Amino acid sequence: MHFSIPETESRSGDSGGSAYVLRKEYGANVLPAFPPKKLFSLTPAEVEQRREQLEKYMQAVRQDPLLGSSETFNSFLRRAQQETQQVPTEEVSLEVLLSNGQKVLVSVLTSDQTDDVLEAVAAKLDLPDDLIGYFSLFLVREKEDGAISFVRKLQEFELPYVSVTSLRSQEYKIVLRKSYWDSAYDDDVMENRVGLNLLYAQTVSDIERGWILVTKEQHRQLKSLQEKVSKKEFLRLAQTLRHYGYLRFDACVADFPEKDCPVVVSAGNSELSLQLRLPGQQLREGSFRVTRMRCWRVTSSVPLPSGGTSSPGRGRGEVRLELAFEYLMSKDRLQWVTITSPQAIMMSICLQSMVDELMVKKSGGSIRKMLRRRVGGTLRRSDSQQAVKSPPLLESPDASRESMIKLSSKLSAVSLRGIGSPSTDASAGDVHGNFAFEGIGDEDL
C-alpha cells in the first residue's frame, strides 16, 4: 500500500502524535521506532524517502494483531488517506466486481471503510449478515489480456473508494471473493442461495483461468453438472481438485530448488504451492505447508547492477520485495526459502491468515462474523437486491496444459498436532513467528 505524506503530518506531526499515543497505550517496547523528522525543508528525494519510511512503519504496526486493531492507528490512516488525496466526505457510487465479472453498484460515503462497503455489497446481493465474514474485498489489476493480478486484500482501515480512485487507472478494480482457506467452511456458505451462487461463480472463473487444475475427464464431468445446473454437486467435485480455492500470484522467481528459478506461487489449503519448470521443460510442483514454516519475513531492497552504478534500463528507486520463510525440510534440517515478487507482502498476509484460521479452528472457534453496526447510525442501503448471474458454460481445457508432478516426499504434508514456539533468533522485528509451527518425528520421515 502506498501513502503520501498527509498535510497533517507535515504541519502538525499528526502521525508522530498517533505514534506517541500508541506507544503510551501499548508500551515503548511494542512499537517499532518511528521515522525521525527533520528540522529543515525536505528535498523531493527526501520526501519520497520519508514516505517510504512511513509506509514501512505503518505496515510493521499493521501486521501486529494488537496494534493493527487499534482505533487510534486506524483512524490516523483513514484521515491520512482522505487528506492526502483531498477527497471530501460525500455520497458516491462504487463499482464492485464478482468473480465472474458481474458488476455490483453500491452507494457509499467516500469516508466509508472496508467493512462498510462489504456490508453494502452483501445487502445489495441479499447475502445474510452471518455470512459476511466469509468474504472479503480485494484490490486487483486487470491486465490487457484479461488476466487478473491481485494487488492486496483491502484492510479494515482502508477507504475503498479512495484506494481505487487514487490509482487513477481503469485497470484497478475491487473484487468480492471468499476470504477463507479451508473448504470445510463451504458447507456454511452453501446453505444459503446467494452464498452458493457466489462460490459457484468463483469456482467456474478459477477453472476458466487455469487456477484450478483439471483433467479432461474431470472437465467433462463438471460441464455435465453445469448443464444440469447442479451447483452443489459441481462444487463437491471441484473441492476434490488440486488448487481448489487457491489464490494465484503472478510469475516470479525463487531460490528453490535452485537460484533464480522461475515459479508461479499459489496460496491455499494451508500451504504455498510453487509450480516450476525444471531442465527439459518438465513442469513440477512443490508444496510448503504453513505448519512447517517456523517463521517468515518480508524484506525490501533496491538492487544495483554489477559495479554498483545505475543502469539506464532500470527505473529509479525500483524496490525488490522478498518473502523468505524458514522451512522444516526434515526432522533436523531447517532451510530458508526465498521468493522474490512484487506481491511478497500479500503472500505474507495470506500466510498469516492461514495460520490464524488454523488456530481458530484448533481452538473450536468460528469465522462467522455478525453485521457490525456503525456507532451513531446505520449504513445506508438500497432496497433493491441484485441476483448473482450464473456464469457461462465451461470451455474445453487447454490441451497443452500439462499435469503437475509432485516433488520429493520431503515436501509432504503433515497433520497439525500442537503449537510450537519460534526460537529466539526468530524474534527480530521483521520476522513473523509461526505459532502453528510443529516439529515432526521419525514417523513423518
Secondary structure, 3 states (H helix, E strand, C coil): CCCCCCHHHHHHCHHHHHHHHHHHHHCCCCCCCCCCCCCCCCCHHHHHHHHHHHHHHHHHHHCCHHHHCCHHHHHHHHHHHHHHHCCCCCEEEEEEECCCCCEEEEEEECCCCHHHHHHHHHHHHCCCHHHHHHEEEEEEEECCCCCEEEEEECCCCCCHHHHHHCCCCCCEEEEEEECCCCHHHHHHHHCCHHHHHHHHHHHHHHHHHCCCECCHHHHHHHHHHHHCCCHHHHHHHHCCCECCCCEECCCEEECCCCCCEEEEEEEECCEEEEEEEECCCEEEEEEEEHHHEEEEEEEEECCCCCCCCCCCCCCCCCCEEEEEEEEEEECCEEEEEEEECCCHHHHHHHHHHHHHHHHHHHCCCCCCCCCCCCCCCCCCCCCCCCCCCCCCCCCCCCCCCCCCEECCHHHCCCCCCCCCCCCHHHCCCCEEECCCCCCCCHHHC
